[in-house]
Amino acid sequence: MERRDTQSLLQLKVAENDYRPDLSESIITENSEHEENYFDPEAFKDFREAILREPELRYDYGLDDISSDQMIYVASVDLSQISEEENALLKQQEEAQRKNLEAVAKRNAAIKNLENQAKARLMSQYMDRVKKIKKHDLDEKKGFGKRTKNIRTRFDEARQFLKSIVSTKKRYAQLHIGKLKEKNDMEIIAMDKAKKKLYIRIELCRAVKDKLPCAHFAILVSLWDRLGGTKLEFSKDKRITKPVMHGGRYFNNCLRFEETLELDIPSHSKLTSSMCISFELYLLKNRTVKFDKPVAYSYFPLINSDFQVSEGRFKTTMLKGSMDLSIEKYSDIEAKYRNRIDDWLCNLYFTTKLADLPEEMQLKLPEDYEQHQFSVTGPDGLKARWQGVKRLKYVMGEVFQDLGFKAKKASYGQLWMSLIILSFSLWICRLTHYFGQWLYLNMCGIDVNKFQVLWFTFTLKYASDLYFKIILGFIFAGALFTLFIFLLFSTIAFLCYWYAGFFPSIGYRIGVLYGVAMIVDPFVTIIESVIISPIEDDWKRDPFLMTLYFRENAGSEFFGPAITFLLYLVIISVSAFVVYNYLVYVHMNGRILDTYNRINSLENAFMVPYDAEVGERYLKWVVKKAHKYKTVEGETRKVACCHYTEKRKSESYSHIAIYNVGKHRSLYRHFMKLANGAIIELSTNRLNMFADNENP
């Protein structure tokens, strides 16, 4: 109900007892469009006070003006009824509020329920999604594991298949080419127009016997820069013999080729003393052997003691198996069959000629074989062995070849590397030189004012003048300390190869170049002093100390330079001697000395197996076979052994004979063990001939 102003009511002067408005009547106002249940406590209070207030009857208020616009109903209302209606309205309002709160609570509960249901639904969907993702990840992981396993299995199968192919190809390469080895220290030398042809006539392989099976064999000839080095295949034509059949029985003593081969060799200016010829004996493929297989090999030096191409009649030892590139010295080959003669197969006889074809000859008589030598010492070989100029030429040629100074364009990398190492070695030699002098001055109690290390030179200044003995020690101190470092390096290189069997080639190269720097160090000292002393006005340097001493104490200008020259001559000679011995005995594990001994030693300096020599294992195998031998007719073989002693020389011999025992007794095979331990199989042809003459 709209709040009404009580002043707008009719002010009528009516007594309280006479006028009691009827409150039961409804008060209708122009705002009756509000809802029936709307209740305003403030308006109702104002309305009640207006009713209960004593009216003021003023007839001049303008009732006509007011009543013209509004209608006023006047009635009498009971207070109890109003209170009841008020209470009812309050209850109705409280009920409405309660219902409203209940509705709100139900709505909130419904919303909460819906929210919980939505959360539960979302959580369920999330858990289902997580489960699906986990299951998918697990399935993917299982699938990935299976795919990985399948890929790994297939990869392993492919790797094994590839390994089998590689091993097959490697075996094929080893059978056809020999053992493969990567070459790092030298490239193949290009052949120039001045190349020559060396004619090699392969005569025969003697004492092959049953060491080889019954098959066809051929010999391949090749040129190498050194043992275990690089094969110089300039031409592949006419380097292999025609196939020759071998019976494979003990009485098939020789494997005859009797064929001339051609080998291209460099001109005389390109020859090096380490070059060698290789002979490889191949078992050709047949029904039982699928590939050509190398069964023996040998090396022979190309240069003789006169540093010329070896020409003449020679023989060489053939070792069993494919070519071993780990062998770098001739002494290693000799040591191999010296320690175990069963590794030796036979002796190969051949003839070499540089200009013309070698003459053909039939090797049948013993004197024919004696013309062939294992040594390559030339006609003046005995003189050449004592000529130091040739030895020095040989050593320097080998060293220059190892350092790359005699190589072609393909090895310029080695040359530049050697020059870099040489520059660094010169700097190290200068450092050790001055450091040795610094140590000497401190040991003598002389104060050193300045010791400075620069890029190109060194500065060493001391406080007092030096005496004659101290000057001698001062000059020798630097050279001796440098020499000590070189000897220490040489000892380490020797011990590494002695115990570990290996020392890097770059280490040997550093040793050689450091030795060269040690030899030229006195010259560098003189040049350095001549340049720096006038600039710094300091003449207290090594070459001028003796001159200053004799000028101040003896007044002589001659003795100082003369003594300095002699001192430097001694230092250079000692350094050169040490470096020479290093090159001969330590450098490349003594390969230079080994090659030098091979081309300069006489025949009696080598251990060459006899043609009819056999090993102890071979003899045991023959004896074991003889004990098991028995024919259908009951024929067997018996072994007899006799020992002989020569009283004059106190040498003992043993004779082992194997007899065929049956209806007729005959000598099958017999062997003789000499005093030097060699076992030789003797021929039975003459003995059987004598036996036939005695028993016709």
Secondary structure, 3 states (H helix, E strand, C coil): CCCCCHHHCCCCCCCCCCCCCCCCCCCCCCCCCCCCCCCCHHHHHHHHHHHHCCCCCCCCCCHHHHHHHCCCCCCCCCHHHHHHHHHHHHHHHHHHHHHHHHHHHHHHHHHHHHHHHHHHHHHHHHHHHHHHHHHHHHHHHHHHHHHHHHHHHHHHHHHHHHHHHHHHHHHHHHHHCCCCCCCCCCCCCCCCCCCEEEEEEEEEEECCHHHCCCEEEEEEEEEECCCCCCECCCCCCCCECCCEEECCCCCCCEEEEEEEEEEEECCHHHCCCCCEEEEEEEECCCCCCCCCEEEEEEEEECECCCCCECCEEEEEEEEECCCCCCCCCHHHHHHHHHHCHHHEEEEEEEEEECCCCCCCCCCCCHHHHHCCECCCCCCCHHHHCCCHHHHHHHHHHHHHHHHCCCCCHHHHHHHHHHHHHHHHHHHHHHHHHHHHHHHHHHHCCCCEEEEEECCCCEEEEECCCCCHHHHHHHHHHHHHHHHHHHHHHHHHHHHHHHHHCCCCHHHHHHHHHHHHHHHHHHHHHHHHHHHHHHHHCCCCCHHHHHHHHHHHHCCCCCHHHHHHHHHHHHHHHHHHHHHHHHHHHHHHHHHHHHHHHHHHCCHHHCCCCCCCEECHHHHHHHHHHHHHCECCCCCEEEEEEEEEEECCCCEEEEEEEEEEECCCCEEEEEEEECCCCCEEEECCHHHHHHHHHHCC
